[in-house]
Amino acid sequence: MFGEGRHPHIERLYDTKLAPFLSQSANHFWQKRLWYFKQGLYYQGGMVRALGLLQLCSLILKRVFWSVDSTCLLTSLFALC
């Protein structure tokens, strides 16, 4: 559940394994927010922005390195001719 941030049967898991050990206020809090674990806990709130920024940075770096690799390859090929 916490490794992937989601679980297909969160209601059953929550009712049988987690809820009996939570305080009343914690139980009330999570009862309203079980849908977090259906969509993915890590894609909620500020974390979704951080993950989006990380994906954007990796995409930019990938394109920059691909561009540099392509330029170096072309330079090497022209040097052989």
Backbone torsions as a table, in degrees:
resi	resn	phi	psi	omega
1	MET	NA	-49.3	-177.8
2	PHE	-84.9	-22.7	178.7
3	GLY	-64.7	-47.3	179.3
4	GLU	-96.6	-16.8	-179.7
5	GLY	82.1	10.0	178.4
6	ARG	-150.6	159.4	177.6
7	HIS	-152.6	131.1	-176.1
8	PRO	-67.9	-25.1	-177.7
9	HIS	-121.1	50.5	-174.2
10	ILE	-63.5	-36.2	-178.6
11	GLU	-62.2	-47.1	-179.7
12	ARG	-65.3	-43.3	178.8
13	LEU	-63.1	-43.8	179.8
14	TYR	-63.0	-48.3	-177.5
15	ASP	-64.0	-37.2	-174.6
16	THR	-92.4	-32.8	-172.0
17	LYS	-109.8	-33.8	-173.6
18	LEU	-102.8	-47.8	-173.7
19	ALA	-54.5	-40.7	-178.6
20	PRO	-61.1	-19.8	-176.3
21	PHE	-102.2	-0.7	-178.0
22	LEU	-96.8	152.2	174.2
23	SER	-69.5	168.7	-178.5
24	GLN	-62.9	-41.6	-179.4
25	SER	-69.1	-39.2	177.3
26	ALA	-66.6	-39.4	178.0
27	ASN	-62.1	-43.8	178.7
28	HIS	-63.6	-42.6	179.2
29	PHE	-59.9	-51.5	-175.5
30	TRP	-75.7	-27.0	178.1
31	GLN	-59.7	-36.8	179.0
32	LYS	-76.7	-18.8	-171.2
33	ARG	-117.2	20.6	178.6
34	LEU	-63.5	-24.1	179.5
35	TRP	-64.1	-20.1	174.7
36	TYR	-54.8	-39.1	-174.9
37	PHE	-83.5	-8.4	173.5
38	LYS	-83.5	-42.4	-179.3
39	GLN	-84.1	-29.0	-177.1
40	GLY	122.9	116.7	-176.1
41	LEU	-59.5	-35.1	-174.6
42	TYR	-79.1	-4.6	178.5
43	TYR	-108.8	35.3	179.8
44	GLN	-123.0	145.2	173.1
45	GLY	62.7	-138.1	-177.4
46	GLY	-69.6	-24.1	-178.7
47	MET	-64.1	-35.1	179.9
48	VAL	-64.5	-34.8	177.2
49	ARG	-68.2	-42.3	179.3
50	ALA	-63.9	-42.5	178.6
51	LEU	-66.3	-38.2	176.9
52	GLY	-63.5	-42.1	178.2
53	LEU	-65.0	-40.9	177.4
54	LEU	-63.3	-41.8	177.3
55	GLN	-63.7	-42.1	179.1
56	LEU	-63.0	-44.5	178.3
57	CYS	-61.8	-42.9	-179.7
58	SER	-66.5	-36.4	177.5
59	LEU	-65.8	-43.4	178.7
60	ILE	-63.9	-46.1	179.8
61	LEU	-63.0	-38.8	178.5
62	LYS	-61.3	-43.9	-179.9
63	ARG	-68.0	-39.3	179.2
64	VAL	-64.8	-47.0	-179.6
65	PHE	-66.8	-36.2	177.3
66	TRP	-63.7	-41.2	179.4
67	SER	-64.2	-43.9	179.0
68	VAL	-65.1	-44.2	178.5
69	ASP	-61.1	-42.6	-179.9
70	SER	-63.7	-42.3	179.6
71	THR	-64.4	-43.0	178.5
72	CYS	-64.5	-39.9	179.3
73	LEU	-64.5	-45.1	179.2
74	LEU	-63.5	-41.1	177.8
75	THR	-61.9	-41.2	179.8
76	SER	-66.5	-40.5	-179.7
77	LEU	-66.4	-39.9	178.6
78	PHE	-68.0	-31.4	178.6
79	ALA	-68.5	-31.0	179.3
80	LEU	-72.6	-27.2	-176.7
81	CYS	-74.7	NA	NA
